[in-house]
Structure formats: structure tokens, C-alpha cells
């Protein structure tokens, strides 16, 4: 008879433990300050930390003054000189035509 009672109690405990695991029942052992009777939780605001601003020192500007590019052209690149040459060529051409007719 004892065996039947022990077997029945063991089966009931097994079924109960399966239900406890399925339900997410947790058994914890806490060591430390108890949550009740000690004065409750004391709120401490977070510590306000002020960081130093990051100092970025840029190097001073350096101005390199390069000489301006000056294009040196011969005198015969000017518009005035070209016009004079064109007129001179026309005069020369007319003069050649006169001698050609002779």
C-alpha cells in the first residue's frame, strides 16, 4: 500500500512540476537587501555630467601669392597691326595688277 501512495504522490508532483514549467513559474533565491521593510526604494536622479567641449584649432591660413600669368605676344598679334597689314596687302595687290596689265 505504501508503494502505491509513494507512486501516486510522485506522479502528482511530476504532473505539477510539468505545469509549473509550462506556466513559466520561477523560484529565485535573493541574497542582499530585502525589498520590503528596509525603507523602500530610494530614487536618486541620474548624475548630470558636463563634458568639456572639444577644442578644434585650425592652422592659420597661408596665402601663396603667385605671380599673374602674363602672355607676351609679338607686336604682330594685335588687331591694329593686322588691319594695317591687310590694307598694305590690298595696296600691293592692286599695284601688282597694274604691272600685270602692262
One Martini backbone bead per residue (centre of mass of N, CA, C, O) as a GRO file, in nm:
protein
  102
    1UNK     BB    1   0.056   0.064  -0.019
    2UNK     BB    2   0.297   0.254  -0.006
    3UNK     BB    3   0.372   0.239  -0.303
    4UNK     BB    4   0.116   0.376  -0.409
    5UNK     BB    5   0.151   0.646  -0.264
    6UNK     BB    6   0.430   0.720  -0.371
    7UNK     BB    7   0.350   0.703  -0.671
    8UNK     BB    8   0.123   0.918  -0.658
    9UNK     BB    9   0.292   1.152  -0.552
   10UNK     BB   10   0.499   1.151  -0.783
   11UNK     BB   11   0.294   1.202  -1.013
   12UNK     BB   12   0.183   1.468  -0.906
   13UNK     BB   13   0.455   1.620  -0.901
   14UNK     BB   14   0.516   1.587  -1.202
   15UNK     BB   15   0.266   1.732  -1.308
   16UNK     BB   16   0.318   1.999  -1.153
   17UNK     BB   17   0.598   2.062  -1.278
   18UNK     BB   18   0.504   2.081  -1.568
   19UNK     BB   19   0.310   2.321  -1.519
   20UNK     BB   20   0.523   2.517  -1.412
   21UNK     BB   21   0.698   2.524  -1.669
   22UNK     BB   22   0.470   2.617  -1.863
   23UNK     BB   23   0.402   2.891  -1.686
   24UNK     BB   24   0.676   3.028  -1.573
   25UNK     BB   25   0.783   2.941  -1.306
   26UNK     BB   26   0.970   3.106  -1.043
   27UNK     BB   27   1.264   3.035  -0.842
   28UNK     BB   28   1.419   3.252  -0.612
   29UNK     BB   29   1.734   3.362  -0.465
   30UNK     BB   30   1.780   3.628  -0.245
   31UNK     BB   31   2.072   3.827  -0.184
   32UNK     BB   32   2.025   4.097   0.041
   33UNK     BB   33   1.820   4.346  -0.001
   34UNK     BB   34   1.523   4.398   0.091
   35UNK     BB   35   1.211   4.519  -0.045
   36UNK     BB   36   1.105   4.510   0.254
   37UNK     BB   37   1.142   4.705   0.550
   38UNK     BB   38   1.392   4.913   0.456
   39UNK     BB   39   1.246   5.178   0.287
   40UNK     BB   40   1.261   5.122   0.013
   41UNK     BB   41   1.287   5.299  -0.265
   42UNK     BB   42   1.547   5.513  -0.370
   43UNK     BB   43   1.562   5.805  -0.544
   44UNK     BB   44   1.811   5.876  -0.791
   45UNK     BB   45   1.931   6.092  -0.975
   46UNK     BB   46   2.105   6.144  -1.228
   47UNK     BB   47   2.407   6.226  -1.322
   48UNK     BB   48   2.546   6.532  -1.415
   49UNK     BB   49   2.726   6.555  -1.714
   50UNK     BB   50   2.999   6.767  -1.808
   51UNK     BB   51   3.150   6.823  -2.095
   52UNK     BB   52   3.401   6.906  -2.269
   53UNK     BB   53   3.478   7.087  -2.518
   54UNK     BB   54   3.585   7.062  -2.831
   55UNK     BB   55   3.901   7.158  -2.948
   56UNK     BB   56   3.951   7.329  -3.259
   57UNK     BB   57   4.255   7.383  -3.429
   58UNK     BB   58   4.326   7.578  -3.685
   59UNK     BB   59   4.523   7.661  -3.915
   60UNK     BB   60   4.664   7.902  -4.060
   61UNK     BB   61   4.648   8.091  -4.323
   62UNK     BB   62   4.798   8.051  -4.647
   63UNK     BB   63   4.927   8.283  -4.875
   64UNK     BB   64   4.981   8.238  -5.219
   65UNK     BB   65   5.160   8.453  -5.423
   66UNK     BB   66   5.119   8.449  -5.747
   67UNK     BB   67   5.207   8.522  -6.038
   68UNK     BB   68   5.091   8.655  -6.303
   69UNK     BB   69   4.987   8.576  -6.613
   70UNK     BB   70   5.191   8.671  -6.893
   71UNK     BB   71   5.132   8.728  -7.225
   72UNK     BB   72   5.365   8.733  -7.477
   73UNK     BB   73   5.331   8.923  -7.763
   74UNK     BB   74   5.366   9.001  -8.053
   75UNK     BB   75   5.293   9.273  -8.246
   76UNK     BB   76   5.139   9.089  -8.478
   77UNK     BB   77   4.866   9.031  -8.283
   78UNK     BB   78   4.733   9.278  -8.338
   79UNK     BB   79   4.468   9.439  -8.484
   80UNK     BB   80   4.607   9.682  -8.603
   81UNK     BB   81   4.826   9.532  -8.761
   82UNK     BB   82   4.635   9.362  -8.936
   83UNK     BB   83   4.497   9.595  -9.080
   84UNK     BB   84   4.751   9.710  -9.203
   85UNK     BB   85   4.827   9.455  -9.364
   86UNK     BB   86   4.572   9.436  -9.533
   87UNK     BB   87   4.602   9.708  -9.674
   88UNK     BB   88   4.883   9.658  -9.788
   89UNK     BB   89   4.802   9.413  -9.958
   90UNK     BB   90   4.596   9.555 -10.136
   91UNK     BB   91   4.791   9.760 -10.255
   92UNK     BB   92   4.986   9.553 -10.373
   93UNK     BB   93   4.782   9.407 -10.553
   94UNK     BB   94   4.709   9.647 -10.729
   95UNK     BB   95   4.995   9.696 -10.827
   96UNK     BB   96   5.030   9.419 -10.964
   97UNK     BB   97   4.799   9.451 -11.165
   98UNK     BB   98   4.917   9.687 -11.318
   99UNK     BB   99   5.177   9.532 -11.411
  100UNK     BB  100   5.030   9.300 -11.559
  101UNK     BB  101   4.902   9.470 -11.794
  102UNK     BB  102   5.177   9.557 -11.944
   0.00000   0.00000   0.00000
